[in-house]
Amino acid sequence: MPRKPTPDARERILETATRLFNRYGVHAVGMQQIIDECGCGKNLLYSQFASKDDLVVAYLRRCSGDWQDIVAGAKAAADVPERHLVELVREVGVRVNEPGTRGCPLRNTFAEFPDRRHPAHRVSMDHFVRVRTQLRELAAETSAPEPERLADRIMFIIDGLYTNGPIFGDEGAKSAVAFAEDVVRAETSAKAAQGR
């Protein structure tokens, strides 16, 4: 008689896959490695995720949810919209310096799956569109006369931090936060309001 999966089986498999994908990249990790690390059987894994693509999509959706935690933390850490943007950069800086981090999992996976039709590419792209929209909404709450430009500049700082943060560590994160402060200040100053 086949064993019934425990209620946490899906989560255990996804947690194991997340750890391995974050450490080695999606293409470098095979399903057998996930089975071995998780201690689950092949049948159990495939009963929860029909294919590696399904598992990768679940992983990316989980990672996308982490961004919502970053936004919530930034809003809780600051009382004015201008500071929300800076706190986003600060929180990303903390996360990219956690041990075993290789930058943004969504950006890494996006690079691994350049085919626009692949579900991993689409989930990553959807995430970036949502992030940009969210940054523009946050920037619109500031006094910046061109909130879209401010949001795009903050997004580029975050992109750079995800790329270089693991390389330059705390110093890189501090520099990114200082840069974000400068950008927010410049974009919301009276001079910016005059249209430069």
N, CA, C and O atoms as a DFTB+ gen file, in Angstrom:
784 C
 N C O
     1  1       0.851      -1.183       0.000
     2  2       0.000       0.000       0.000
     3  2       0.894       1.243       0.000
     4  3       1.773       1.350       0.855
     5  1       0.698       2.196      -0.940
     6  2       1.541       3.382      -0.988
     7  2       1.318       4.275       0.221
     8  3       0.217       4.391       0.758
     9  1       2.428       4.907       0.627
    10  2       2.334       5.828       1.757
    11  2       1.615       7.101       1.335
    12  3       1.768       7.570       0.206
    13  1       0.834       7.651       2.250
    14  2       0.159       8.917       1.984
    15  2       1.114      10.047       2.358
    16  3       1.801       9.970       3.376
    17  1       1.158      11.087       1.545
    18  2       2.033      12.205       1.882
    19  2       1.543      12.916       3.146
    20  3       0.341      13.069       3.365
    21  1       2.488      13.340       3.959
    22  2       2.142      14.116       5.145
    23  2       1.739      15.515       4.702
    24  3       2.126      15.957       3.620
    25  1       0.967      16.214       5.523
    26  2       0.511      17.551       5.128
    27  2       1.663      18.524       4.829
    28  3       1.495      19.475       4.065
    29  1       2.810      18.283       5.427
    30  2       3.924      19.214       5.216
    31  2       4.881      18.742       4.116
    32  3       5.926      19.360       3.913
    33  1       4.548      17.666       3.407
    34  2       5.462      17.111       2.400
    35  2       5.799      18.134       1.327
    36  3       6.969      18.310       0.986
    37  1       4.796      18.804       0.795
    38  2       5.020      19.794      -0.249
    39  2       5.958      20.894       0.253
    40  3       6.886      21.299      -0.447
    41  1       5.707      21.360       1.450
    42  2       6.530      22.441       2.017
    43  2       7.971      21.979       2.248
    44  3       8.912      22.725       1.978
    45  1       8.146      20.748       2.747
    46  2       9.505      20.214       2.960
    47  2      10.276      20.127       1.653
    48  3      11.456      20.475       1.591
    49  1       9.603      19.662       0.614
    50  2      10.253      19.544      -0.699
    51  2      10.597      20.936      -1.227
    52  3      11.700      21.160      -1.725
    53  1       9.664      21.855      -1.118
    54  2       9.898      23.210      -1.613
    55  2      11.003      23.902      -0.822
    56  3      11.810      24.634      -1.394
    57  1      11.042      23.679       0.469
    58  2      12.106      24.256       1.301
    59  2      13.473      23.716       0.889
    60  3      14.437      24.474       0.787
    61  1      13.556      22.434       0.657
    62  2      14.810      21.819       0.217
    63  2      15.226      22.353      -1.145
    64  3      16.385      22.712      -1.350
    65  1      14.281      22.404      -2.073
    66  2      14.579      22.927      -3.407
    67  2      15.020      24.382      -3.337
    68  3      15.946      24.782      -4.042
    69  1      14.372      25.172      -2.503
    70  2      14.738      26.586      -2.355
    71  2      16.175      26.722      -1.882
    72  3      16.946      27.513      -2.425
    73  1      16.525      25.956      -0.879
    74  2      17.896      26.021      -0.352
    75  2      18.910      25.637      -1.427
    76  3      19.925      26.312      -1.596
    77  1      18.636      24.563      -2.146
    78  2      19.567      24.106      -3.179
    79  2      19.611      25.054      -4.382
    80  3      20.691      25.364      -4.884
    81  1      18.454      25.512      -4.843
    82  2      18.422      26.444      -5.972
    83  2      19.140      27.743      -5.617
    84  3      19.889      28.288      -6.428
    85  1      18.909      28.232      -4.409
    86  2      19.578      29.470      -3.993
    87  2      21.093      29.298      -3.947
    88  3      21.842      30.216      -4.285
    89  1      21.525      28.147      -3.537
    90  2      22.968      27.930      -3.375
    91  2      23.677      27.632      -4.696
    92  3      24.774      28.134      -4.939
    93  1      23.051      26.813      -5.551
    94  2      23.737      26.328      -6.748
    95  2      23.152      26.834      -8.070
    96  3      23.823      26.764      -9.100
    97  1      21.931      27.334      -8.060
    98  2      21.244      27.694      -9.291
    99  2      20.292      26.592      -9.700
   100  3      20.467      25.438      -9.309
   101  1      19.299      26.936     -10.473
   102  2      18.248      25.988     -10.833
   103  2      18.770      24.879     -11.744
   104  3      18.508      23.702     -11.499
   105  1      19.506      25.249     -12.791
   106  2      19.977      24.234     -13.740
   107  2      20.960      23.247     -13.102
   108  3      21.029      22.088     -13.512
   109  1      21.702      23.695     -12.123
   110  2      22.727      22.844     -11.511
   111  2      22.153      21.799     -10.561
   112  3      22.851      20.860     -10.180
   113  1      20.897      21.952     -10.178
   114  2      20.279      21.047      -9.200
   115  2      19.306      20.112      -9.914
   116  3      18.378      20.563     -10.586
   117  1      19.523      18.825      -9.762
   118  2      18.631      17.833     -10.358
   119  2      17.567      17.374      -9.375
   120  3      17.682      17.578      -8.166
   121  1      16.552      16.765      -9.906
   122  2      15.463      16.278      -9.057
   123  2      15.953      15.204      -8.084
   124  3      15.485      15.144      -6.947
   125  1      16.893      14.356      -8.518
   126  2      17.404      13.319      -7.626
   127  2      18.124      13.945      -6.439
   128  3      18.027      13.436      -5.323
   129  1      18.838      15.035      -6.660
   130  2      19.517      15.723      -5.561
   131  2      18.503      16.249      -4.551
   132  3      18.736      16.185      -3.344
   133  1      17.390      16.765      -5.035
   134  2      16.339      17.254      -4.136
   135  2      15.747      16.084      -3.353
   136  3      15.520      16.189      -2.148
   137  1      15.501      14.977      -4.037
   138  2      14.973      13.777      -3.376
   139  2      15.934      13.311      -2.272
   140  3      15.515      13.016      -1.153
   141  1      17.214      13.251      -2.605
   142  2      18.219      12.796      -1.632
   143  2      18.316      13.736      -0.439
   144  3      18.357      13.291       0.708
   145  1      18.352      15.026      -0.709
   146  2      18.491      16.020       0.374
   147  2      17.252      16.066       1.260
   148  3      17.347      16.214       2.479
   149  1      16.095      15.936       0.629
   150  2      14.835      16.030       1.366
   151  2      14.519      14.727       2.101
   152  3      13.822      14.729       3.116
   153  1      15.040      13.616       1.579
   154  2      14.729      12.328       2.183
   155  2      13.335      11.846       1.824
   156  3      12.721      11.085       2.572
   157  1      12.840      12.288       0.683
   158  2      11.520      11.844       0.230
   159  2      11.710      10.903      -0.957
   160  3      12.780      10.871      -1.565
   161  1      10.710      10.169      -1.270
   162  2      10.791       9.288      -2.427
   163  2      10.457      10.031      -3.709
   164  3       9.876      11.116      -3.695
   165  1      10.838       9.418      -4.807
   166  2      10.567      10.000      -6.127
   167  2       9.064      10.162      -6.345
   168  3       8.614      11.188      -6.856
   169  1       8.292       9.151      -5.956
   170  2       6.842       9.220      -6.136
   171  2       6.231      10.373      -5.345
   172  3       5.325      11.055      -5.824
   173  1       6.734      10.584      -4.133
   174  2       6.215      11.677      -3.316
   175  2       6.515      13.019      -3.971
   176  3       5.637      13.876      -4.077
   177  1       7.748      13.196      -4.407
   178  2       8.107      14.462      -5.038
   179  2       7.212      14.731      -6.241
   180  3       6.664      15.824      -6.384
   181  1       7.066      13.724      -7.110
   182  2       6.280      13.936      -8.320
   183  2       4.772      13.988      -8.056
   184  3       4.010      14.449      -8.905
   185  1       4.343      13.520      -6.895
   186  2       2.927      13.695      -6.556
   187  2       2.648      15.135      -6.135
   188  3       1.519      15.614      -6.246
   189  1       3.673      15.815      -5.655
   190  2       3.528      17.203      -5.218
   191  2       3.861      18.194      -6.337
   192  3       3.247      19.257      -6.437
   193  1       4.836      17.837      -7.174
   194  2       5.281      18.684      -8.288
   195  2       5.430      17.781      -9.509
   196  3       6.315      16.925      -9.540
   197  1       4.589      17.959     -10.495
   198  2       4.544      17.064     -11.650
   199  2       5.827      17.084     -12.471
   200  3       6.138      16.116     -13.165
   201  1       6.572      18.187     -12.395
   202  2       7.805      18.303     -13.172
   203  2       8.746      19.284     -12.468
   204  3       8.355      19.974     -11.526
   205  1       9.973      19.329     -12.936
   206  2      10.917      20.297     -12.383
   207  2      10.426      21.713     -12.653
   208  3      10.572      22.592     -11.803
   209  1       9.852      21.938     -13.815
   210  2       9.311      23.270     -14.121
   211  2       8.265      23.691     -13.093
   212  3       8.247      24.845     -12.665
   213  1       7.391      22.759     -12.690
   214  2       6.383      23.078     -11.672
   215  2       7.050      23.448     -10.348
   216  3       6.616      24.377      -9.667
   217  1       8.097      22.726      -9.992
   218  2       8.824      23.010      -8.757
   219  2       9.526      24.367      -8.846
   220  3       9.526      25.130      -7.880
   221  1      10.116      24.664      -9.990
   222  2      10.799      25.953     -10.173
   223  2       9.798      27.103     -10.083
   224  3      10.094      28.130      -9.472
   225  1       8.634      26.946     -10.677
   226  2       7.612      27.991     -10.610
   227  2       7.171      28.212      -9.162
   228  3       7.011      29.357      -8.740
   229  1       6.975      27.145      -8.400
   230  2       6.601      27.281      -6.985
   231  2       7.705      27.983      -6.205
   232  3       7.431      28.826      -5.350
   233  1       8.936      27.637      -6.497
   234  2      10.099      28.290      -5.868
   235  2      10.111      29.787      -6.168
   236  3      10.310      30.600      -5.265
   237  1       9.901      30.148      -7.420
   238  2       9.924      31.563      -7.808
   239  2       8.773      32.331      -7.156
   240  3       8.941      33.478      -6.744
   241  1       7.623      31.704      -7.065
   242  2       6.485      32.380      -6.410
   243  2       6.781      32.602      -4.926
   244  3       6.405      33.626      -4.355
   245  1       7.449      31.646      -4.320
   246  2       7.854      31.814      -2.926
   247  2       8.829      32.989      -2.801
   248  3       8.683      33.832      -1.916
   249  1       9.814      33.038      -3.684
   250  2      10.795      34.124      -3.661
   251  2      10.137      35.471      -3.913
   252  3      10.529      36.477      -3.321
   253  1       9.144      35.494      -4.784
   254  2       8.410      36.725      -5.065
   255  2       7.691      37.210      -3.804
   256  3       7.588      38.413      -3.564
   257  1       7.204      36.275      -3.012
   258  2       6.566      36.628      -1.742
   259  2       7.535      37.274      -0.773
   260  3       7.131      38.092       0.053
   261  1       8.814      36.918      -0.862
   262  2       9.825      37.546      -0.007
   263  2       9.900      39.045      -0.261
   264  3      10.152      39.820       0.661
   265  1       9.683      39.456      -1.510
   266  2       9.700      40.891      -1.828
   267  2       8.599      41.621      -1.061
   268  3       8.804      42.740      -0.592
   269  1       7.427      40.985      -0.932
   270  2       6.339      41.614      -0.187
   271  2       6.728      41.810       1.277
   272  3       6.330      42.792       1.904
   273  1       7.507      40.871       1.819
   274  2       8.013      41.024       3.188
   275  2       8.967      42.207       3.282
   276  3       8.956      42.942       4.270
   277  1       9.791      42.390       2.257
   278  2      10.727      43.523       2.230
   279  2       9.953      44.833       2.207
   280  3      10.286      45.761       2.945
   281  1       8.927      44.920       1.373
   282  2       8.117      46.142       1.281
   283  2       7.424      46.425       2.608
   284  3       7.418      47.561       3.080
   285  1       6.843      45.397       3.204
   286  2       6.157      45.586       4.493
   287  2       7.142      46.050       5.560
   288  3       6.821      46.929       6.360
   289  1       8.341      45.463       5.576
   290  2       9.361      45.877       6.543
   291  2       9.805      47.308       6.334
   292  3      10.025      48.038       7.301
   293  1       9.940      47.722       5.074
   294  2      10.354      49.098       4.771
   295  2       9.301      50.096       5.222
   296  3       9.627      51.154       5.760
   297  1       8.048      49.760       5.003
   298  2       6.973      50.663       5.419
   299  2       6.894      50.755       6.939
   300  3       6.607      51.819       7.488
   301  1       7.147      49.643       7.614
   302  2       7.098      49.641       9.079
   303  2       8.290      50.394       9.686
   304  3       8.188      50.936      10.786
   305  1       9.414      50.425       8.967
   306  2      10.642      51.037       9.497
   307  2      10.699      52.549       9.306
   308  3      11.556      53.211       9.892
   309  1       9.805      53.099       8.498
   310  2       9.863      54.534       8.205
   311  2       8.462      55.123       8.220
   312  3       7.478      54.447       7.919
   313  1       8.396      56.403       8.581
   314  2       7.083      57.034       8.675
   315  2       6.782      57.995       7.528
   316  3       5.694      58.568       7.480
   317  1       7.719      58.182       6.608
   318  2       7.459      59.044       5.460
   319  2       7.785      58.287       4.175
   320  3       8.689      57.453       4.166
   321  1       7.064      58.565       3.095
   322  2       7.261      57.817       1.843
   323  2       8.697      57.858       1.321
   324  3       9.191      56.859       0.799
   325  1       9.362      58.987       1.454
   326  2      10.739      59.081       0.979
   327  2      11.631      58.045       1.668
   328  3      12.498      57.441       1.038
   329  1      11.407      57.852       2.953
   330  2      12.202      56.888       3.719
   331  2      11.836      55.450       3.368
   332  3      12.674      54.557       3.492
   333  1      10.602      55.210       2.934
   334  2      10.220      53.846       2.532
   335  2      11.148      53.345       1.442
   336  3      11.598      52.200       1.482
   337  1      11.437      54.196       0.469
   338  2      12.295      53.799      -0.642
   339  2      13.704      53.487      -0.168
   340  3      14.316      52.519      -0.620
   341  1      14.216      54.299       0.736
   342  2      15.563      54.065       1.275
   343  2      15.581      52.788       2.104
   344  3      16.532      52.009       2.031
   345  1      14.543      52.574       2.882
   346  2      14.475      51.361       3.711
   347  2      14.378      50.099       2.862
   348  3      14.878      49.047       3.261
   349  1      13.738      50.191       1.692
   350  2      13.722      49.051       0.778
   351  2      15.148      48.661       0.405
   352  3      15.510      47.484       0.425
   353  1      15.943      49.660       0.066
   354  2      17.333      49.405      -0.309
   355  2      18.094      48.826       0.883
   356  3      18.878      47.890       0.724
   357  1      17.870      49.372       2.060
   358  2      18.555      48.876       3.259
   359  2      18.212      47.404       3.519
   360  3      19.093      46.601       3.824
   361  1      16.940      47.063       3.398
   362  2      16.505      45.684       3.656
   363  2      17.076      44.719       2.623
   364  3      17.478      43.608       2.968
   365  1      17.112      45.136       1.361
   366  2      17.735      44.293       0.332
   367  2      19.200      44.077       0.679
   368  3      19.721      42.971       0.529
   369  1      19.873      45.141       1.147
   370  2      21.280      45.033       1.543
   371  2      21.502      44.017       2.647
   372  3      22.498      43.295       2.640
   373  1      20.594      43.960       3.580
   374  2      20.695      42.974       4.663
   375  2      20.534      41.567       4.090
   376  3      21.298      40.662       4.426
   377  1      19.555      41.393       3.239
   378  2      19.257      40.057       2.707
   379  2      20.345      39.526       1.778
   380  3      20.641      38.331       1.794
   381  1      20.940      40.397       0.975
   382  2      21.964      39.892       0.052
   383  2      23.250      39.532       0.774
   384  3      24.125      38.884       0.199
   385  1      23.371      39.942       2.018
   386  2      24.572      39.615       2.784
   387  2      24.381      38.435       3.725
   388  3      25.258      38.134       4.535
   389  1      23.237      37.766       3.620
   390  2      23.027      36.563       4.416
   391  2      23.905      35.443       3.852
   392  3      24.090      35.361       2.638
   393  1      24.443      34.590       4.708
   394  2      25.316      33.506       4.232
   395  2      24.628      32.632       3.178
   396  3      23.454      32.284       3.305
   397  1      25.381      32.291       2.148
   398  2      24.877      31.407       1.103
   399  2      24.047      32.096       0.038
   400  3      23.539      31.436      -0.868
   401  1      23.898      33.414       0.127
   402  2      23.093      34.139      -0.848
   403  2      23.913      34.435      -2.095
   404  3      25.084      34.809      -2.018
   405  1      23.268      34.259      -3.250
   406  2      23.919      34.563      -4.530
   407  2      23.171      35.666      -5.258
   408  3      23.101      35.668      -6.487
   409  1      22.618      36.592      -4.513
   410  2      21.852      37.660      -5.146
   411  2      20.377      37.335      -5.160
   412  3      19.887      36.576      -4.325
   413  1      19.676      37.912      -6.110
   414  2      18.228      37.729      -6.210
   415  2      17.905      36.431      -6.946
   416  3      18.320      36.259      -8.093
   417  1      17.179      35.523      -6.314
   418  2      16.831      34.261      -6.967
   419  2      16.034      34.465      -8.256
   420  3      16.205      33.710      -9.214
   421  1      15.171      35.470      -8.286
   422  2      14.375      35.709      -9.488
   423  2      15.244      36.216     -10.628
   424  3      15.047      35.821     -11.777
   425  1      16.192      37.078     -10.329
   426  2      17.096      37.568     -11.370
   427  2      18.003      36.433     -11.868
   428  3      18.243      36.294     -13.067
   429  1      18.491      35.641     -10.934
   430  2      19.349      34.516     -11.317
   431  2      18.597      33.537     -12.208
   432  3      19.126      33.090     -13.226
   433  1      17.378      33.203     -11.836
   434  2      16.594      32.247     -12.608
   435  2      16.195      32.841     -13.953
   436  3      16.163      32.137     -14.962
   437  1      15.895      34.121     -13.969
   438  2      15.577      34.809     -15.221
   439  2      16.739      34.656     -16.204
   440  3      16.532      34.413     -17.393
   441  1      17.962      34.802     -15.691
   442  2      19.148      34.661     -16.547
   443  2      19.338      33.215     -17.013
   444  3      19.843      32.972     -18.109
   445  1      18.934      32.268     -16.183
   446  2      19.087      30.851     -16.551
   447  2      18.060      30.399     -17.592
   448  3      18.276      29.404     -18.285
   449  1      16.962      31.114     -17.702
   450  2      15.868      30.730     -18.606
   451  2      15.540      31.884     -19.548
   452  3      14.541      32.577     -19.353
   453  1      16.371      32.096     -20.567
   454  2      16.139      33.226     -21.472
   455  2      14.953      33.050     -22.424
   456  3      14.485      34.027     -23.008
   457  1      14.465      31.825     -22.586
   458  2      13.338      31.583     -23.482
   459  2      12.078      32.216     -22.888
   460  3      11.626      31.817     -21.814
   461  1      11.523      33.185     -23.575
   462  2      10.362      33.933     -23.073
   463  2       9.130      33.058     -22.847
   464  3       8.229      33.431     -22.096
   465  1       9.093      31.897     -23.497
   466  2       7.940      31.008     -23.346
   467  2       8.047      30.107     -22.123
   468  3       7.063      29.496     -21.707
   469  1       9.239      30.027     -21.551
   470  2       9.420      29.132     -20.405
   471  2       8.693      29.700     -19.185
   472  3       8.748      30.906     -18.944
   473  1       8.014      28.851     -18.417
   474  2       7.267      29.365     -17.255
   475  2       8.150      30.086     -16.234
   476  3       7.693      31.039     -15.602
   477  1       9.393      29.660     -16.058
   478  2      10.286      30.339     -15.104
   479  2      10.589      31.753     -15.577
   480  3      10.637      32.680     -14.769
   481  1      10.790      31.922     -16.855
   482  2      11.034      33.255     -17.416
   483  2       9.810      34.146     -17.205
   484  3       9.932      35.301     -16.798
   485  1       8.639      33.597     -17.487
   486  2       7.406      34.391     -17.357
   487  2       7.131      34.789     -15.910
   488  3       6.753      35.930     -15.644
   489  1       7.317      33.858     -14.972
   490  2       7.081      34.184     -13.558
   491  2       8.063      35.263     -13.098
   492  3       7.683      36.190     -12.383
   493  1       9.319      35.140     -13.508
   494  2      10.318      36.152     -13.141
   495  2       9.959      37.504     -13.741
   496  3      10.002      38.520     -13.047
   497  1       9.608      37.527     -15.010
   498  2       9.250      38.780     -15.672
   499  2       8.039      39.424     -15.015
   500  3       8.020      40.636     -14.802
   501  1       7.035      38.628     -14.695
   502  2       5.847      39.156     -14.008
   503  2       6.237      39.788     -12.674
   504  3       5.705      40.830     -12.293
   505  1       7.156      39.157     -11.981
   506  2       7.625      39.696     -10.705
   507  2       8.261      41.071     -10.901
   508  3       7.959      42.006     -10.159
   509  1       9.137      41.196     -11.894
   510  2       9.826      42.468     -12.107
   511  2       8.853      43.580     -12.498
   512  3       9.027      44.729     -12.091
   513  1       7.846      43.248     -13.272
   514  2       6.831      44.229     -13.637
   515  2       6.073      44.680     -12.392
   516  3       5.815      45.872     -12.223
   517  1       5.716      43.735     -11.519
   518  2       5.014      44.083     -10.272
   519  2       5.891      44.946      -9.369
   520  3       5.413      45.909      -8.770
   521  1       7.178      44.597      -9.274
   522  2       8.094      45.383      -8.431
   523  2       8.196      46.805      -8.956
   524  3       8.130      47.760      -8.181
   525  1       8.354      46.953     -10.252
   526  2       8.468      48.297     -10.837
   527  2       7.191      49.100     -10.576
   528  3       7.257      50.274     -10.211
   529  1       6.038      48.470     -10.761
   530  2       4.762      49.140     -10.496
   531  2       4.668      49.551      -9.037
   532  3       4.247      50.665      -8.723
   533  1       5.061      48.653      -8.151
   534  2       5.006      48.941      -6.725
   535  2       5.950      50.086      -6.347
   536  3       5.583      50.961      -5.563
   537  1       7.156      50.079      -6.901
   538  2       8.087      51.175      -6.634
   539  2       7.532      52.498      -7.147
   540  3       7.690      53.532      -6.499
   541  1       6.890      52.471      -8.295
   542  2       6.303      53.698      -8.838
   543  2       5.155      54.193      -7.960
   544  3       4.975      55.399      -7.792
   545  1       4.391      53.278      -7.408
   546  2       3.319      53.678      -6.486
   547  2       3.904      54.300      -5.224
   548  3       3.402      55.313      -4.738
   549  1       4.969      53.693      -4.692
   550  2       5.615      54.265      -3.501
   551  2       6.217      55.634      -3.812
   552  3       6.101      56.562      -3.012
   553  1       6.860      55.757      -4.974
   554  2       7.465      57.032      -5.346
   555  2       6.408      58.112      -5.567
   556  3       6.661      59.291      -5.317
   557  1       5.229      57.713      -6.034
   558  2       4.143      58.673      -6.250
   559  2       3.652      59.276      -4.941
   560  3       3.026      60.336      -4.944
   561  1       3.926      58.617      -3.829
   562  2       3.538      59.139      -2.514
   563  2       4.534      60.178      -2.000
   564  3       4.262      60.851      -1.006
   565  1       5.673      60.315      -2.658
   566  2       6.684      61.295      -2.248
   567  2       6.396      62.631      -2.915
   568  3       5.425      62.775      -3.658
   569  1       7.252      63.601      -2.638
   570  2       7.103      64.921      -3.258
   571  2       7.844      65.019      -4.589
   572  3       7.947      66.108      -5.154
   573  1       8.355      63.918      -5.093
   574  2       9.108      63.937      -6.351
   575  2       8.208      64.378      -7.503
   576  3       7.113      63.839      -7.671
   577  1       8.658      65.355      -8.302
   578  2       7.850      65.786      -9.446
   579  2       7.797      64.742     -10.560
   580  3       6.882      64.758     -11.383
   581  1       8.774      63.836     -10.589
   582  2       8.787      62.752     -11.579
   583  2       8.945      61.423     -10.848
   584  3      10.027      60.835     -10.850
   585  1       7.873      60.951     -10.226
   586  2       7.969      59.732      -9.406
   587  2       8.408      58.493     -10.178
   588  3       9.070      57.620      -9.618
   589  1       8.047      58.407     -11.454
   590  2       8.460      57.240     -12.228
   591  2       9.972      57.201     -12.381
   592  3      10.581      56.134     -12.310
   593  1      10.578      58.368     -12.590
   594  2      12.039      58.423     -12.706
   595  2      12.682      58.045     -11.371
   596  3      13.665      57.304     -11.342
   597  1      12.134      58.548     -10.280
   598  2      12.656      58.197      -8.955
   599  2      12.552      56.688      -8.733
   600  3      13.513      56.059      -8.289
   601  1      11.407      56.113      -9.035
   602  2      11.210      54.672      -8.837
   603  2      12.192      53.859      -9.674
   604  3      12.778      52.891      -9.189
   605  1      12.367      54.255     -10.926
   606  2      13.290      53.519     -11.795
   607  2      14.723      53.611     -11.286
   608  3      15.478      52.644     -11.385
   609  1      15.097      54.743     -10.754
   610  2      16.453      54.894     -10.211
   611  2      16.643      54.020      -8.971
   612  3      17.697      53.409      -8.794
   613  1      15.636      53.965      -8.125
   614  2      15.714      53.093      -6.944
   615  2      15.779      51.632      -7.394
   616  3      16.511      50.834      -6.809
   617  1      15.017      51.283      -8.428
   618  2      15.055      49.903      -8.918
   619  2      16.449      49.559      -9.429
   620  3      16.924      48.445      -9.207
   621  1      17.111      50.487     -10.106
   622  2      18.466      50.223     -10.590
   623  2      19.448      50.069      -9.436
   624  3      20.382      49.271      -9.517
   625  1      19.247      50.819      -8.377
   626  2      20.105      50.658      -7.188
   627  2      19.894      49.269      -6.592
   628  3      20.856      48.588      -6.238
   629  1      18.647      48.856      -6.484
   630  2      18.337      47.524      -5.949
   631  2      18.921      46.443      -6.852
   632  3      19.486      45.464      -6.365
   633  1      18.787      46.617      -8.168
   634  2      19.373      45.650      -9.108
   635  2      20.878      45.537      -8.892
   636  3      21.426      44.436      -8.842
   637  1      21.536      46.676      -8.766
   638  2      22.984      46.674      -8.542
   639  2      23.346      46.022      -7.228
   640  3      24.352      45.317      -7.138
   641  1      22.544      46.248      -6.217
   642  2      22.805      45.650      -4.912
   643  2      22.647      44.133      -4.966
   644  3      23.450      43.401      -4.388
   645  1      21.616      43.664      -5.659
   646  2      21.453      42.217      -5.800
   647  2      22.629      41.602      -6.561
   648  3      23.054      40.487      -6.260
   649  1      23.145      42.327      -7.538
   650  2      24.254      41.813      -8.336
   651  2      25.573      41.879      -7.581
   652  3      26.328      40.907      -7.568
   653  1      25.857      43.010      -6.957
   654  2      27.168      43.230      -6.341
   655  2      27.192      43.092      -4.823
   656  3      28.265      42.997      -4.228
   657  1      26.029      43.079      -4.196
   658  2      25.975      42.981      -2.740
   659  2      26.715      41.789      -2.169
   660  3      27.483      41.939      -1.219
   661  1      26.500      40.590      -2.735
   662  2      27.217      39.429      -2.200
   663  2      28.742      39.535      -2.385
   664  3      29.508      38.901      -1.658
   665  1      29.161      40.330      -3.349
   666  2      30.599      40.499      -3.596
   667  2      31.210      41.492      -2.610
   668  3      32.263      41.231      -2.028
   669  1      30.541      42.633      -2.426
   670  2      31.117      43.712      -1.632
   671  2      30.631      43.754      -0.189
   672  3      31.112      44.571       0.596
   673  1      29.696      42.898       0.173
   674  2      29.277      42.756       1.554
   675  2      28.652      44.005       2.156
   676  3      27.973      44.770       1.472
   677  1      28.892      44.196       3.445
   678  2      28.283      45.301       4.183
   679  2      28.657      46.661       3.617
   680  3      27.830      47.572       3.589
   681  1      29.904      46.804       3.162
   682  2      30.322      48.089       2.592
   683  2      29.503      48.431       1.358
   684  3      29.081      49.573       1.179
   685  1      29.282      47.439       0.513
   686  2      28.459      47.657      -0.678
   687  2      27.032      48.029      -0.311
   688  3      26.432      48.902      -0.939
   689  1      26.484      47.365       0.708
   690  2      25.122      47.666       1.149
   691  2      25.031      49.083       1.697
   692  3      24.071      49.798       1.412
   693  1      26.022      49.493       2.479
   694  2      26.031      50.860       3.021
   695  2      26.126      51.886       1.902
   696  3      25.461      52.920       1.947
   697  1      26.948      51.604       0.901
   698  2      27.070      52.512      -0.241
   699  2      25.757      52.617      -1.007
   700  3      25.376      53.703      -1.445
   701  1      25.066      51.493      -1.169
   702  2      23.779      51.500      -1.881
   703  2      22.743      52.318      -1.124
   704  3      21.974      53.059      -1.736
   705  1      22.712      52.193       0.196
   706  2      21.768      52.963       1.006
   707  2      22.086      54.454       0.892
   708  3      21.182      55.272       0.721
   709  1      23.371      54.807       0.986
   710  2      23.773      56.217       0.855
   711  2      23.394      56.755      -0.526
   712  3      22.930      57.888      -0.650
   713  1      23.592      55.944      -1.552
   714  2      23.232      56.345      -2.914
   715  2      21.720      56.558      -3.010
   716  3      21.271      57.532      -3.614
   717  1      20.938      55.660      -2.425
   718  2      19.474      55.799      -2.439
   719  2      19.059      57.079      -1.729
   720  3      18.172      57.792      -2.198
   721  1      19.697      57.373      -0.602
   722  2      19.387      58.617       0.109
   723  2      19.668      59.828      -0.774
   724  3      18.868      60.763      -0.826
   725  1      20.803      59.811      -1.465
   726  2      21.157      60.911      -2.367
   727  2      20.139      61.058      -3.491
   728  3      19.723      62.169      -3.816
   729  1      19.740      59.941      -4.079
   730  2      18.787      59.973      -5.190
   731  2      17.439      60.498      -4.722
   732  3      16.838      61.348      -5.379
   733  1      16.965      59.995      -3.593
   734  2      15.668      60.452      -3.076
   735  2      15.731      61.941      -2.755
   736  3      14.809      62.690      -3.082
   737  1      16.801      62.364      -2.125
   738  2      16.955      63.787      -1.787
   739  2      16.971      64.649      -3.057
   740  3      16.294      65.674      -3.126
   741  1      17.741      64.229      -4.047
   742  2      17.842      64.999      -5.289
   743  2      16.502      65.045      -6.032
   744  3      16.119      66.085      -6.567
   745  1      15.800      63.920      -6.060
   746  2      14.546      63.845      -6.800
   747  2      13.396      64.580      -6.108
   748  3      12.417      64.947      -6.758
   749  1      13.507      64.792      -4.813
   750  2      12.418      65.443      -4.080
   751  2      12.758      66.868      -3.656
   752  3      11.967      67.513      -2.968
   753  1      13.912      67.358      -4.055
   754  2      14.319      68.720      -3.666
   755  2      13.567      69.777      -4.462
   756  3      12.926      69.474      -5.469
   757  1      13.650      71.007      -4.005
   758  2      12.994      72.135      -4.686
   759  2      13.545      72.296      -6.100
   760  3      12.813      72.649      -7.024
   761  1      14.839      72.035      -6.260
   762  2      15.460      72.159      -7.581
   763  2      14.834      71.155      -8.549
   764  3      14.585      71.474      -9.712
   765  1      14.584      69.950      -8.062
   766  2      13.941      68.952      -8.916
   767  2      12.559      69.410      -9.304
   768  3      12.121      69.172     -10.430
   769  1      11.848      70.077      -8.375
   770  2      10.497      70.550      -8.635
   771  2      10.476      71.609      -9.723
   772  3       9.453      71.792     -10.383
   773  1      11.573      72.303      -9.919
   774  2      11.645      73.338     -10.947
   775  2      11.892      72.743     -12.323
   776  3      11.938      73.473     -13.313
   777  1      12.049      71.439     -12.398
   778  2      12.206      70.773     -13.675
   779  2      13.630      70.754     -14.187
   780  3      13.885      70.272     -15.290
   781  1      14.560      71.269     -13.405
   782  2      15.972      71.263     -13.757
   783  2      16.187      71.751     -15.140
   784  3      17.326      71.812     -15.604
